[in-house]
Amino acid sequence: AEPAPQVGGFLAPPLAQAGGGFGGRPVRRGSKASQLSAISEGLRGSARSGTTAEEEPRDETSETLQALGQACAALVDVLRGRAARDRPELGAQACRLVALVAEHHMLLARQVVDDGRRRHVTMEAKFRMDLKAGRGPDAAAASFAPLRRCVAALATALRLHPDNMPLTTAAIGALYELRRTAFVALAGPGAGVGGGEVVPEPDALQAWRELLTESVEKGELSRACRELRDALYSTEVAEQRLHSYNLGPDDLRGDGVYLTPRCKAAAEAAKGKAAELSADVVALEWREGEPKRRERRAEEKAKERERRLAEEREALIAQGLDPDAVAAGERPGSEGGSSRASRSGLGGSSRSSTPSAASAASGGRGGSKQKAKGKQKGKGKGK
């Protein structure tokens, strides 16, 4: 094919060329009817060639999440750099910026979702039928791919500085905003809304849990929950001391965490968010039952076996026997000792069992005679 002519350094579109249009017929610019006819002829040509618009592969990746991943790329590099690892304050600022960018994209995505919902309701009222808009089976997994680096960087920040409350609260808030933005971006026109929040679809929720579990390596979220709880408790104790003794924050002495009012409010908000994120990880781990159940049962059986052996050893020691000698006598190699012990045991048992057997026999005869006398008396009384 001949190359398209250049107009001012740019390639001219096909319709702008001489004799443009479909089928080689000239099309006048600005005419809507001519443009519609050209589009219809183009669709007929594609139908003749055996391809349709439905057979073309669709891109299921959310453009909102792609734009969010690109906007957070520089901040992710800051979080992964050595400067943020040595300076937690710098990492906290980067996490706050990630949260602001995610919130901005979430508001834009919410506007798109609300607009789609209005059009969905309008079309249902117009055509008088229930319309259901769905996505492909791999839409959720493909859509969360742009957030992988950002989520991993935030989890790394939590793992490096678990006891730094400003960084912990900022990282938890950024993760939670990414979660909300992802669910809003994947919501379709028919998505439900509960309490002002978009209800995530099951496949989207499952994909988010898998992504979060891959990024969390050593229980960073559960540890963040514990650190936030301890910090809030320590702050309450410090406030009580300040109020009781009429002191200032600079007069506090001891080992603990004292949060300023602003940081305390952020920690209280981050505590619930961290619990929700940790619940996502736990739900994925318990999806197929209790994790590490077989290993735990094997360990319990081994402990029970050791406990029984220890009890048997103590019982032998209490009887005045050597446990090691008893264990050696039970081995197949010590046949002489075991045979002599068995013979002596049999002899002793036979001698000791003779009087008892005789007494048992005499007791049996006496009991039978008494039973016979009782029966005869009963017959006499009956007669």
C-alpha positions as CSV (number, residue, x, y, z in Angstrom):
1,A,0.0,0.0,0.0
2,E,1.2,3.5,-0.7
3,P,2.1,5.6,2.3
4,A,-0.4,8.3,3.3
5,P,0.5,11.9,2.3
6,Q,1.9,14.1,5.1
7,V,0.1,17.3,5.9
8,G,2.2,19.7,7.9
9,G,4.5,17.0,9.2
10,F,1.7,14.7,10.3
11,L,0.0,11.8,8.5
12,A,-3.3,12.7,7.0
13,P,-6.3,10.6,8.1
14,P,-7.8,8.3,5.6
15,L,-11.0,10.4,5.2
16,A,-8.9,13.5,4.5
17,Q,-7.1,11.9,1.5
18,A,-8.3,12.4,-2.0
19,G,-11.1,10.1,-2.8
20,G,-11.4,9.2,0.9
21,G,-14.1,7.1,2.5
22,F,-14.9,3.5,2.3
23,G,-15.1,1.8,-1.1
24,G,-13.1,4.5,-2.8
25,R,-16.0,6.9,-3.0
26,P,-15.4,10.5,-2.1
27,V,-17.1,11.7,1.1
28,R,-17.8,15.3,1.9
29,R,-16.6,16.5,5.2
30,G,-19.0,17.8,7.8
31,S,-22.0,15.8,6.5
32,K,-23.4,13.5,9.3
33,A,-25.3,11.4,6.8
34,S,-22.2,10.7,4.7
35,Q,-20.3,9.8,7.8
36,L,-23.0,7.4,8.9
37,S,-23.1,5.8,5.5
38,A,-19.3,5.4,5.5
39,I,-19.4,3.7,8.9
40,S,-22.2,1.4,7.8
41,E,-20.3,0.4,4.6
42,G,-17.2,-0.2,6.7
43,L,-19.1,-2.5,9.0
44,R,-20.5,-4.4,6.0
45,G,-17.0,-4.8,4.6
46,S,-15.8,-6.2,7.9
47,A,-18.8,-8.6,7.9
48,R,-17.9,-9.8,4.4
49,S,-14.3,-10.5,5.5
50,G,-15.6,-12.7,8.4
51,T,-14.7,-10.5,11.3
52,T,-17.1,-8.8,13.7
53,A,-16.7,-6.3,16.5
54,E,-17.7,-8.8,19.1
55,E,-14.9,-11.2,18.2
56,E,-12.2,-8.6,18.8
57,P,-10.4,-9.0,22.1
58,R,-11.5,-6.5,24.7
59,D,-9.1,-4.8,27.1
60,E,-10.4,-5.5,30.6
61,T,-7.8,-3.4,32.4
62,S,-9.2,-0.4,34.2
63,E,-7.9,2.8,32.8
64,T,-8.5,4.5,36.2
65,L,-6.1,2.1,37.9
66,Q,-3.6,2.4,35.2
67,A,-3.6,6.2,35.6
68,L,-3.3,5.7,39.4
69,G,-0.3,3.4,39.0
70,Q,1.4,5.9,36.7
71,A,0.7,8.8,39.1
72,C,2.1,6.9,42.1
73,A,5.2,5.6,40.3
74,A,7.5,8.4,41.6
75,L,6.2,8.0,45.1
76,V,6.8,4.3,44.9
77,D,10.4,4.9,44.0
78,V,10.7,7.2,47.0
79,L,9.3,4.5,49.3
80,R,11.7,1.9,47.9
81,G,14.7,4.2,48.1
82,R,17.3,4.2,50.8
83,A,16.4,7.7,51.9
84,A,12.9,6.7,53.0
85,R,14.3,3.6,54.8
86,D,16.7,5.7,56.8
87,R,14.2,8.6,57.4
88,P,10.7,7.4,58.4
89,E,9.3,11.0,58.2
90,L,10.1,11.0,54.4
91,G,8.3,7.7,54.0
92,A,5.2,9.0,55.9
93,Q,5.0,12.0,53.6
94,A,5.2,9.8,50.6
95,C,2.4,7.6,52.0
96,R,0.2,10.6,52.6
97,L,0.7,11.7,49.0
98,V,-0.2,8.2,47.8
99,A,-3.5,8.4,49.8
100,L,-4.3,11.9,48.4
101,V,-3.7,10.7,44.8
102,A,-5.8,7.6,45.4
103,E,-8.6,9.6,46.8
104,H,-8.6,11.9,43.8
105,H,-8.8,9.0,41.4
106,M,-11.6,7.4,43.5
107,L,-13.7,10.6,43.2
108,L,-13.2,10.6,39.4
109,A,-14.1,6.9,39.2
110,R,-17.2,7.5,41.4
111,Q,-18.4,10.2,39.0
112,V,-18.1,7.7,36.1
113,V,-19.9,5.0,38.1
114,D,-22.7,7.3,39.0
115,D,-23.1,8.5,35.4
116,G,-23.2,4.9,34.2
117,R,-25.8,4.0,36.9
118,R,-28.0,6.9,35.7
119,R,-27.8,5.8,32.1
120,H,-28.4,2.2,33.2
121,V,-31.7,3.2,34.9
122,T,-32.7,5.3,32.0
123,M,-32.2,2.5,29.5
124,E,-34.2,0.1,31.7
125,A,-37.1,2.5,31.9
126,K,-36.9,3.2,28.1
127,F,-36.8,-0.5,27.0
128,R,-38.9,-1.8,29.9
129,M,-36.5,-4.7,30.7
130,D,-33.9,-5.6,33.3
131,L,-30.4,-4.9,32.0
132,K,-27.4,-6.5,33.6
133,A,-23.9,-5.3,32.8
134,G,-21.1,-7.7,33.6
135,R,-17.4,-8.0,33.0
136,G,-15.2,-10.7,31.7
137,P,-13.9,-13.5,34.0
138,D,-10.3,-12.2,34.2
139,A,-11.3,-8.5,34.6
140,A,-10.5,-8.3,38.3
141,A,-7.1,-10.0,38.1
142,A,-6.0,-7.9,35.1
143,S,-7.3,-4.6,36.7
144,F,-5.3,-5.0,39.9
145,A,-2.0,-5.5,38.2
146,P,-1.1,-1.7,38.1
147,L,-1.4,-1.5,41.9
148,R,1.1,-4.4,42.7
149,R,4.2,-2.2,43.0
150,C,2.4,0.4,45.1
151,V,0.9,-2.1,47.5
152,A,4.2,-3.9,47.9
153,A,6.1,-0.6,48.6
154,L,3.5,0.3,51.4
155,A,3.8,-3.2,53.0
156,T,7.6,-2.8,52.9
157,A,7.4,0.5,54.7
158,L,5.2,-1.1,57.4
159,R,7.8,-4.0,57.8
160,L,10.8,-1.7,58.1
161,H,9.3,0.8,60.7
162,P,6.6,-1.0,62.7
163,D,7.0,1.2,65.8
164,N,6.8,4.5,64.0
165,M,3.2,5.7,64.5
166,P,3.1,8.5,61.9
167,L,4.5,6.2,59.2
168,T,2.2,3.3,60.3
169,T,-1.0,5.5,60.2
170,A,0.0,7.0,56.8
171,A,0.7,3.6,55.2
172,I,-2.5,2.0,56.6
173,G,-4.5,5.0,55.3
174,A,-2.9,4.7,51.8
175,L,-3.6,1.0,51.6
176,Y,-7.2,1.5,52.5
177,E,-7.6,4.3,49.9
178,L,-6.1,2.0,47.3
179,R,-8.6,-0.6,48.3
180,R,-11.6,1.7,47.9
181,T,-10.3,3.1,44.6
182,A,-9.9,-0.3,43.2
183,F,-13.4,-1.4,44.1
184,V,-14.9,1.8,42.7
185,A,-12.9,1.5,39.5
186,L,-14.1,-2.0,38.9
187,A,-17.8,-1.4,39.8
188,G,-20.2,-1.6,36.9
189,P,-23.3,0.4,36.2
190,G,-25.4,-2.2,38.2
191,A,-23.1,-2.3,41.2
192,G,-24.9,-2.0,44.6
193,V,-24.2,0.8,47.0
194,G,-24.4,0.3,50.8
195,G,-23.8,3.1,53.3
196,G,-22.4,5.4,50.6
197,E,-19.7,2.8,49.6
198,V,-19.6,0.7,46.5
199,V,-20.2,-3.0,47.4
200,P,-17.3,-5.0,45.8
201,E,-18.1,-7.9,43.5
202,P,-16.9,-11.3,44.8
203,D,-14.2,-11.8,42.1
204,A,-12.8,-8.3,42.7
205,L,-12.7,-8.8,46.5
206,Q,-10.9,-12.1,46.0
207,A,-8.4,-10.6,43.6
208,W,-7.6,-7.8,46.1
209,R,-7.1,-10.3,48.9
210,E,-4.7,-12.3,46.8
211,L,-2.7,-9.1,45.9
212,L,-2.6,-8.0,49.5
213,T,-1.5,-11.5,50.7
214,E,1.3,-11.6,48.2
215,S,2.7,-8.3,49.4
216,V,2.4,-9.1,53.1
217,E,5.3,-11.4,54.2
218,K,5.7,-11.3,58.0
219,G,2.3,-10.3,59.3
220,E,2.8,-6.6,59.0
221,L,-0.9,-5.7,59.2
222,S,-1.6,-7.7,62.4
223,R,1.5,-6.2,64.0
224,A,0.4,-2.7,63.0
225,C,-2.9,-3.4,64.7
226,R,-1.1,-4.4,67.9
227,E,1.2,-1.4,67.8
228,L,-1.7,1.0,67.3
229,R,-3.6,-0.5,70.2
230,D,-0.6,-0.3,72.5
231,A,0.1,3.3,71.4
232,L,-3.4,4.4,72.1
233,Y,-3.4,2.7,75.5
234,S,-0.1,4.3,76.4
235,T,-1.4,7.7,75.3
236,E,-4.5,7.4,77.5
237,V,-2.3,6.5,80.5
238,A,-0.1,9.5,79.8
239,E,-3.1,11.8,79.5
240,Q,-4.4,10.6,82.9
241,R,-1.0,11.3,84.5
242,L,-0.9,14.8,83.0
243,H,-4.4,15.6,84.2
244,S,-3.8,14.1,87.7
245,Y,-0.5,15.8,88.4
246,N,-1.0,19.0,86.3
247,L,2.0,18.4,84.1
248,G,2.9,19.1,80.5
249,P,3.8,16.7,77.7
250,D,7.5,17.6,78.1
251,D,7.5,16.5,81.8
252,L,6.7,12.9,81.0
253,R,9.3,10.3,81.9
254,G,9.3,6.6,81.1
255,D,9.2,4.1,78.3
256,G,6.1,4.5,76.2
257,V,4.4,6.3,73.3
258,Y,2.6,9.6,73.7
259,L,0.6,10.7,70.6
260,T,-0.4,14.3,70.0
261,P,-4.1,15.0,69.5
262,R,-3.8,15.0,65.7
263,C,-1.8,11.8,65.6
264,K,-4.1,10.2,68.1
265,A,-7.1,10.9,65.9
266,A,-5.2,9.5,62.9
267,A,-4.3,6.4,64.9
268,E,-7.9,5.8,66.0
269,A,-9.0,6.0,62.4
270,A,-6.2,3.7,61.2
271,K,-6.9,1.1,63.8
272,G,-10.2,0.1,62.2
273,K,-8.7,0.3,58.7
274,A,-5.9,-2.0,59.7
275,A,-8.3,-4.5,61.2
276,E,-10.3,-4.6,57.9
277,L,-7.1,-5.1,55.9
278,S,-5.9,-7.8,58.2
279,A,-9.3,-9.5,57.9
280,D,-8.8,-9.6,54.1
281,V,-5.5,-11.5,54.6
282,V,-7.1,-13.9,57.2
283,A,-10.1,-14.6,55.0
284,L,-7.8,-15.7,52.1
285,E,-5.8,-17.9,54.4
286,W,-8.9,-19.6,55.8
287,R,-10.6,-20.0,52.4
288,E,-9.7,-23.7,52.2
289,G,-9.9,-24.5,55.9
290,E,-7.7,-24.0,58.9
291,P,-4.1,-23.2,57.8
292,K,-1.3,-25.5,58.9
293,R,-3.9,-27.9,60.4
294,R,-1.9,-31.1,59.6
295,E,1.3,-29.7,61.0
296,R,-0.3,-28.6,64.2
297,R,-1.9,-32.0,64.7
298,A,1.4,-33.8,64.1
299,E,3.1,-31.6,66.6
300,E,0.4,-32.2,69.2
301,K,0.7,-36.0,68.7
302,A,4.5,-35.8,69.1
303,K,4.1,-33.8,72.3
304,E,1.5,-36.3,73.7
305,R,3.9,-39.2,72.9
306,E,6.7,-37.5,74.7
307,R,4.5,-36.8,77.7
308,R,3.5,-40.5,78.0
309,L,7.1,-41.6,77.7
310,A,8.1,-39.2,80.5
311,E,5.3,-40.5,82.7
312,E,6.4,-44.1,82.2
313,R,9.9,-43.2,83.0
314,E,8.9,-41.5,86.2
315,A,6.8,-44.5,87.2
316,L,9.8,-46.8,86.7
317,I,12.0,-44.5,88.8
318,A,9.4,-44.5,91.5
319,Q,9.4,-48.3,91.6
320,G,13.2,-48.3,92.0
321,L,14.0,-49.5,88.5
322,D,16.4,-48.1,86.0
323,P,14.5,-46.9,82.9
324,D,17.6,-47.3,80.7
325,A,18.1,-50.9,81.9
326,V,14.4,-51.7,81.4
327,A,14.6,-50.2,77.9
328,A,17.8,-52.3,77.2
329,G,16.1,-55.5,78.5
330,E,13.3,-55.1,76.0
331,R,15.7,-55.0,73.0
332,P,16.0,-58.1,70.8
333,G,19.8,-58.3,71.5
334,S,19.3,-59.1,75.3
335,E,17.7,-62.5,75.0
336,G,19.4,-64.1,78.0
337,G,18.3,-61.5,80.5
338,S,14.8,-61.3,79.2
339,S,14.4,-65.2,79.3
340,R,15.8,-65.4,82.8
341,A,13.5,-62.6,83.9
342,S,10.6,-64.3,82.3
343,R,11.4,-67.7,84.0
344,S,11.8,-66.1,87.4
345,G,8.6,-64.2,86.9
346,L,6.7,-67.3,85.9
347,G,8.0,-69.3,88.9
348,G,7.2,-66.6,91.4
349,S,3.8,-66.2,89.9
350,S,3.0,-69.9,90.1
351,R,4.1,-70.2,93.8
352,S,2.3,-67.1,94.8
353,S,-0.9,-68.0,92.9
354,T,-1.3,-71.4,94.6
355,P,-2.8,-70.2,97.9
356,S,-5.0,-67.7,96.3
357,A,-6.3,-70.3,93.9
358,A,-7.1,-72.7,96.8
359,S,-8.9,-70.0,98.7
360,A,-10.8,-69.0,95.6
361,A,-11.9,-72.7,95.1
362,S,-12.9,-73.1,98.8
363,G,-14.8,-69.8,98.6
364,G,-16.6,-71.1,95.5
365,R,-17.7,-74.4,97.2
366,G,-18.9,-72.6,100.3
367,G,-20.9,-70.2,98.2
368,S,-22.6,-73.0,96.2
369,K,-23.6,-74.9,99.4
370,Q,-25.2,-71.7,100.9
371,K,-27.1,-71.2,97.7
372,A,-28.4,-74.8,97.7
373,K,-29.6,-74.4,101.4
374,G,-31.4,-71.2,100.5
375,K,-33.2,-72.9,97.7
376,Q,-34.4,-75.8,99.9
377,K,-35.7,-73.4,102.6
378,G,-37.6,-71.5,99.9
379,K,-39.3,-74.6,98.7
380,G,-40.3,-75.6,102.2
381,K,-41.9,-72.3,102.9
382,G,-43.7,-72.4,99.6
383,K,-45.2,-75.9,100.4
